[in-house]
Amino acid sequence: MILLNGTAHLSFLNGSKTLYALDKTNFGAGFFHRHTAITDCDLLEVEPANSKLDVHRFKDAYGR
């Protein structure tokens, strides 16, 4: 995941951190996380096309 611009909060089961423009982080399959914009931002998250079966939405403000 790369935060292209802005500021965002990244939460996971055992902690959290704030991301700033051009910060990047890696995590493997099955890693529970949630990102929330603090300011207007663009976030790039890349995953293999065949891994969609492991996506589980814990809480989603957009009803997905």
C-alpha positions in Angstrom: 0.0 0.0 0.0 1.3 3.5 -0.9 -0.3 6.7 0.2 0.2 8.9 -2.9 -0.7 12.2 -1.2 -2.5 13.5 1.9 -2.7 11.8 5.4 -4.4 8.6 6.4 -4.8 6.4 9.5 -4.0 2.7 9.1 -5.5 0.4 11.8 -4.8 -3.3 12.3 -5.6 -5.8 15.1 -2.5 -5.1 17.2 -2.1 -1.3 16.6 -2.3 1.6 14.2 -0.2 4.2 12.6 -0.5 7.4 10.6 0.6 7.5 7.0 1.8 10.6 5.2 2.3 11.3 1.5 4.5 8.6 -0.2 4.6 6.4 2.9 4.4 2.7 2.0 3.7 -0.5 3.9 3.6 -4.2 3.1 1.5 -6.9 4.6 0.7 -10.5 3.6 -2.5 -12.3 2.8 -5.0 -12.5 5.7 -3.7 -9.3 7.4 -6.7 -7.4 8.8 -6.4 -3.7 8.2 -8.5 -0.6 7.7 -7.6 2.8 6.3 -9.3 6.1 7.0 -8.6 9.4 5.4 -7.5 12.2 7.7 -7.1 14.7 4.9 -8.1 14.3 1.3 -5.8 11.6 -0.1 -5.2 9.0 -2.8 -4.2 5.5 -1.7 -2.8 2.8 -3.9 -3.3 -0.8 -2.7 -2.1 -3.6 -4.9 -2.8 -7.3 -4.6 -2.7 -10.3 -6.9 -5.8 -10.8 -9.0 -6.3 -14.4 -7.7 -6.4 -13.3 -4.0 -9.9 -11.8 -4.0 -11.3 -14.8 -2.2 -9.4 -13.8 1.0 -11.0 -10.3 1.3 -13.3 -10.0 4.3 -14.8 -6.6 5.1 -14.9 -6.0 8.9 -16.5 -2.6 8.7 -17.2 -0.6 5.7 -18.9 2.8 5.6 -19.9 2.2 1.9 -21.9 -0.9 2.4 -19.6 -3.2 0.5 
